[in-house]
Amino acid sequence: MFGSNSRYTQIEDAVLTTENGQVIRYKKRRFLPEGEKMSLLQEVTVTAGDRLDLISSRVLGDPEQFWRICDANNAMYPFDLVNKTNNVLKITIAGK
């Protein structure tokens, strides 16, 4: 269902059977990890024109790993991380 680099890969599957017998498969809820408890790899300063996918590609080698930067910085709104230049972003080892 999700690629191996997805934040949902490790999340447990669940099944709901409705009253009429329809089976609905879904992923259980993903809780955000606490960024301050994650192991720091490095810090990156946002420059003009930066986007999370570009930073992720440059630092982690995969633009689809932008969610790791969001997790590390406790970001509910990813664009908030790059809307100001000179914002310092933590890059951490992937958490669950």
Residue pairs with C-beta under 8 A, 6 or more apart in sequence:
1 8
1 27
2 8
2 9
2 27
3 9
3 64
5 62
5 64
5 65
6 64
7 30
7 67
7 68
7 71
8 27
8 30
10 96
11 27
11 28
11 29
11 30
12 27
12 28
13 25
13 26
13 27
13 28
14 25
14 26
14 27
14 28
15 23
15 24
15 25
15 26
16 23
16 24
16 26
17 23
17 24
18 24
32 71
32 74
32 76
33 71
33 95
33 96
34 74
35 71
35 72
35 73
35 74
35 90
35 92
36 74
37 95
38 71
38 72
38 90
38 92
38 93
38 95
39 92
39 93
40 72
40 90
40 91
40 92
41 59
41 91
41 92
41 93
42 59
42 91
43 88
43 89
43 90
43 91
44 55
44 59
44 88
44 89
44 91
45 86
45 87
45 88
45 89
46 55
46 81
46 82
46 84
46 85
46 86
46 87
46 88
46 89
47 85
48 85
50 82
50 85
51 82
52 66
52 69
52 70
52 78
52 81
52 82
53 63
53 64
53 66
54 63
55 66
55 69
55 82
55 89
56 62
56 63
56 64
56 65
56 66
56 68
56 69
57 63
59 91
60 68
60 91
65 94
66 78
68 91
68 92
68 94
69 75
69 81
69 89
69 90
69 91
70 78
70 81
71 92
71 94
71 95
72 89
72 90
72 91
72 92
73 81
73 89
73 90
75 81
81 87
81 89
